[in-house]
Amino acid sequence: MNTMEIIGQIADLKDTDYKNTLAVSVLIELLIAKGVFTRQEFALKARELEQASLAEILLSRRAKPVKSASR
């Protein structure tokens, strides 16, 4: 694969990422507008999930056995 192909693929990924982010933002705004949840409830849940994810990452790092250097 040449450099130009790689740059093109990166540009495509950025476009896809933008479109996905826009779609999620639209869904959140519609759900808030329809009263399914409030912006504050959404923000609280996002923080909770972020903290849970961080905790899981930290736990998984602690659970991995430490490789000893063999000589």
C-alpha positions as a Markdown table, in Angstrom:
| # | Residue | x | y | z |
|---|---|---|---|---|
| 1 | Met | 0.0 | 0.0 | 0.0 |
| 2 | Asn | 1.4 | 3.4 | -0.9 |
| 3 | Thr | 1.3 | 6.6 | 1.1 |
| 4 | Met | -1.5 | 8.1 | -1.0 |
| 5 | Glu | -3.7 | 5.1 | -0.4 |
| 6 | Ile | -3.1 | 5.3 | 3.4 |
| 7 | Ile | -3.8 | 9.0 | 3.5 |
| 8 | Gly | -7.1 | 8.3 | 1.6 |
| 9 | Gln | -8.1 | 5.6 | 4.0 |
| 10 | Ile | -7.4 | 7.9 | 7.0 |
| 11 | Ala | -9.5 | 10.6 | 5.4 |
| 12 | Asp | -12.3 | 8.1 | 4.9 |
| 13 | Leu | -12.1 | 7.0 | 8.5 |
| 14 | Lys | -12.3 | 10.7 | 9.7 |
| 15 | Asp | -15.4 | 11.2 | 7.6 |
| 16 | Thr | -17.0 | 8.0 | 8.9 |
| 17 | Asp | -16.1 | 9.0 | 12.5 |
| 18 | Tyr | -17.7 | 12.4 | 12.0 |
| 19 | Lys | -20.9 | 10.9 | 10.6 |
| 20 | Asn | -21.1 | 8.4 | 13.4 |
| 21 | Thr | -20.6 | 11.2 | 16.0 |
| 22 | Leu | -23.2 | 13.3 | 14.3 |
| 23 | Ala | -25.7 | 10.5 | 14.3 |
| 24 | Val | -25.2 | 9.8 | 18.0 |
| 25 | Ser | -25.5 | 13.5 | 18.8 |
| 26 | Val | -28.7 | 13.7 | 16.9 |
| 27 | Leu | -30.2 | 10.7 | 18.7 |
| 28 | Ile | -29.2 | 12.1 | 22.1 |
| 29 | Glu | -30.8 | 15.5 | 21.2 |
| 30 | Leu | -34.0 | 13.9 | 20.0 |
| 31 | Leu | -34.3 | 11.7 | 23.1 |
| 32 | Ile | -33.8 | 14.7 | 25.4 |
| 33 | Ala | -36.3 | 16.7 | 23.4 |
| 34 | Lys | -38.9 | 13.9 | 23.7 |
| 35 | Gly | -38.3 | 13.8 | 27.5 |
| 36 | Val | -36.9 | 10.3 | 27.5 |
| 37 | Phe | -34.1 | 11.6 | 29.7 |
| 38 | Thr | -32.6 | 15.0 | 30.7 |
| 39 | Arg | -29.2 | 16.4 | 29.7 |
| 40 | Gln | -28.2 | 16.1 | 33.3 |
| 41 | Glu | -29.2 | 12.4 | 33.5 |
| 42 | Phe | -27.3 | 11.8 | 30.3 |
| 43 | Ala | -24.2 | 13.5 | 31.7 |
| 44 | Leu | -24.4 | 11.6 | 35.0 |
| 45 | Lys | -24.7 | 8.3 | 33.2 |
| 46 | Ala | -21.8 | 9.1 | 30.9 |
| 47 | Arg | -19.6 | 9.9 | 33.9 |
| 48 | Glu | -20.7 | 6.7 | 35.6 |
| 49 | Leu | -19.8 | 4.6 | 32.6 |
| 50 | Glu | -16.5 | 6.4 | 32.1 |
| 51 | Gln | -15.6 | 5.7 | 35.7 |
| 52 | Ala | -16.7 | 2.1 | 35.4 |
| 53 | Ser | -14.6 | 1.7 | 32.3 |
| 54 | Leu | -11.6 | 3.3 | 34.0 |
| 55 | Ala | -12.0 | 1.0 | 37.0 |
| 56 | Glu | -12.2 | -2.1 | 34.7 |
| 57 | Ile | -9.1 | -1.0 | 32.9 |
| 58 | Leu | -7.2 | -0.6 | 36.2 |
| 59 | Leu | -8.5 | -3.9 | 37.5 |
| 60 | Ser | -7.5 | -5.7 | 34.4 |
| 61 | Arg | -4.0 | -4.3 | 34.6 |
| 62 | Arg | -3.7 | -5.5 | 38.2 |
| 63 | Ala | -5.0 | -8.9 | 37.4 |
| 64 | Lys | -2.4 | -9.6 | 34.7 |
| 65 | Pro | 0.4 | -11.7 | 36.0 |
| 66 | Val | 3.8 | -10.0 | 36.1 |
| 67 | Lys | 6.3 | -11.6 | 33.8 |
| 68 | Ser | 9.6 | -12.3 | 35.4 |
| 69 | Ala | 12.8 | -11.8 | 33.5 |
| 70 | Ser | 14.4 | -15.1 | 32.9 |
| 71 | Arg | 18.2 | -15.2 | 32.8 |
